Amino acid sequence: MKQTLTIRQQGVGLIEVLIAVLVLSIGFLGLAALQAKALQNNNSAMTRSMATIASYSILDAMRADPTGVTAGSYDGKSVTVGNCPAAGASLASKQLNFWCAQELLPLGAGSTGLITSLGGGNYRITLTFNDSRATGGNAAQTITTQAKL
């Protein structure tokens, strides 16, 4: 009479399940990190788009005030969010105040806008803002727009 020895493995299914859960959880953590990085970079792209819109906004305001442009009311003007110029009686001072207080405000405190005349009706708008939250971002990100009025 032969005896057969039967060896039963117990707990193998549980170990497989635990390893599968571990691999899955590491994958989900990686996915969450990827999503967080994507949100950061999307926020940076939105801020850059807002800066471009703000530069076009002051150019349009200048086109609406040819008298102020001819008088040089915009030449060399610099505005800083948090220290906006007062809105005076002239249209140019009102436009600069609105530009600083409304258009540049979403770029964050300390953001600056500079208007430079290049001659011949050509102007350069330079916006500087903090974009350090983005991947490889810069604390002094600059966007420059040039246009002829």
Order of alpha helices (4+ residues) and beta strands (2+ residues): alpha-alpha-beta-alpha-beta-beta-beta
